[in-house]
């Protein structure tokens, strides 16, 4: 932990030095800059070295909501059900725990639909069929993939509730969120994909059920990038 602390400290010094020189622009690895917003929010909440759980992590660096935190010395768990995609995490995110499972309401196995465009991979057959019908992308294969509960992943791989949770599971996001016991686990910050995929954007819709669930659970909307919405625990926000 001592070396880990030094790594974070050096990064802060570098960022401060860049600001002094007017070179304080930040590189984002997310789709729409969500990682920069999340990092700023965690700093506002005075959470040093935040832990994270990236559900549907997809790629270790590209379009990734936790790689910026990783680059700053933080650690967490990346959950990616595609057995081909998880391999890159073992190479490029060695400080993290990288698990080839899905997260769902109960442990077991679920059919995982691998799409011709991997960013659309999903546990939701309805979503996979909709993508085929509306965009022309194809289901390449259907794989039986192990699914763990949110609670089990946290208990086995983190030991405590993560500070930040990213959820991007293509039409299965609501099921993942519904499976969380918010009385037991209260991540400080969530980033959730709340916009349905649309090739032309004509049929894209915001998932109001996700908003309703998280607001009911005591989270407030902090930011929205159209594709994703960032939520913060109302109680933590009020006292920070």
Secondary structure, 3 states (H helix, E strand, C coil): CHHHHHHHHHHHHHHHHHHHCCCCCCCCCCCCCHHHHHHHHHHHCCCCCCCEEEECCCCCCCCCCCHHHHHCCCCEEEECCCCCCHHHHHHHCCCCEEECCEECCCCEEEEEEEECCHHHCECCHHHHHHHHHHHCCCEEEEEEEEEECHHHHHHHHCCCCCCEEEECCCCCHHHHHHCCCCCCCCCCEEEEECECCCCCCCCCCECHHHHHHHHHCCEEEEEECCCEEEEEEHHHHHHC
